[in-house]
Amino acid sequence: MHSVSEAATRLGLTDRHIRFLLVRGELSGRKLGHDWVVLNLDYKRKRKPKSRGKSDAAPEELGQKPDEVWMEGSL
Protein backbone atom coordinates (compact mmCIF):
# COMPACT_ATOMS: atom_id res chain seq x y z
CA MET A 1 0.00 0.00 0.00
CA HIS A 2 1.22 3.47 -0.89
CA SER A 3 0.06 7.02 -0.33
CA VAL A 4 -0.82 9.16 -3.33
CA SER A 5 2.34 11.25 -2.94
CA GLU A 6 4.57 8.18 -2.64
CA ALA A 7 2.97 6.60 -5.72
CA ALA A 8 3.41 9.86 -7.63
CA THR A 9 7.10 10.00 -6.76
CA ARG A 10 7.71 6.37 -7.70
CA LEU A 11 5.81 6.61 -11.00
CA GLY A 12 7.11 10.07 -11.93
CA LEU A 13 3.64 11.63 -12.04
CA THR A 14 1.86 14.35 -10.09
CA ASP A 15 -0.41 13.70 -7.11
CA ARG A 16 -3.31 15.07 -9.11
CA HIS A 17 -2.70 12.67 -11.98
CA ILE A 18 -2.49 9.71 -9.58
CA ARG A 19 -5.91 10.65 -8.15
CA PHE A 20 -7.25 10.96 -11.71
CA LEU A 21 -6.00 7.44 -12.53
CA LEU A 22 -7.53 6.08 -9.33
CA VAL A 23 -10.93 7.58 -10.12
CA ARG A 24 -10.84 6.18 -13.66
CA GLY A 25 -9.78 2.75 -12.38
CA GLU A 26 -6.51 2.74 -14.32
CA LEU A 27 -4.60 2.38 -11.06
CA SER A 28 -5.82 0.10 -8.30
CA GLY A 29 -6.63 1.74 -4.99
CA ARG A 30 -9.25 2.41 -2.34
CA LYS A 31 -10.66 5.60 -0.93
CA LEU A 32 -10.50 5.74 2.86
CA GLY A 33 -12.51 8.73 4.00
CA HIS A 34 -11.11 11.67 2.03
CA ASP A 35 -7.79 10.02 1.21
CA TRP A 36 -6.79 7.49 -1.43
CA VAL A 37 -4.54 4.50 -0.82
CA VAL A 38 -2.78 3.04 -3.85
CA LEU A 39 -2.82 -0.74 -3.64
CA ASN A 40 -0.63 -1.58 -6.62
CA LEU A 41 1.88 0.45 -8.62
CA ASP A 42 1.39 -1.58 -11.81
CA TYR A 43 0.72 1.17 -14.32
CA LYS A 44 1.90 1.51 -17.90
CA ARG A 45 1.78 4.88 -19.57
CA LYS A 46 -0.20 4.95 -22.77
CA ARG A 47 1.98 7.71 -24.18
CA LYS A 48 5.62 8.63 -23.83
CA PRO A 49 6.32 11.62 -21.60
CA LYS A 50 6.82 14.87 -23.49
CA SER A 51 10.44 15.32 -24.50
CA ARG A 52 12.34 18.43 -23.59
CA GLY A 53 12.87 20.85 -26.43
CA LYS A 54 16.24 22.35 -27.28
CA SER A 55 15.31 25.57 -25.49
CA ASP A 56 14.93 23.61 -22.23
CA ALA A 57 18.17 21.68 -22.66
CA ALA A 58 21.25 22.56 -20.67
CA PRO A 59 24.11 24.18 -22.64
CA GLU A 60 26.22 21.05 -22.12
CA GLU A 61 23.52 18.97 -23.79
CA LEU A 62 23.67 21.26 -26.84
CA GLY A 63 27.46 20.88 -27.10
CA GLN A 64 28.17 24.36 -25.75
CA LYS A 65 30.00 25.53 -22.69
CA PRO A 66 27.86 27.56 -20.24
CA ASP A 67 29.90 30.75 -20.83
CA GLU A 68 29.29 30.53 -24.60
CA VAL A 69 25.53 30.78 -24.23
CA TRP A 70 24.01 34.24 -24.63
CA MET A 71 21.28 34.98 -22.15
CA GLU A 72 18.35 37.20 -23.12
CA GLY A 73 19.00 40.77 -22.00
CA SER A 74 22.72 40.23 -21.52
CA LEU A 75 23.71 42.75 -24.20
Beta strands, then each sheet from edge to edge (+ up, - down):
strand 1: 2-3
strand 2: 29-32
strand 3: 35-38
sheet 1: 1+ 3- 2+
end
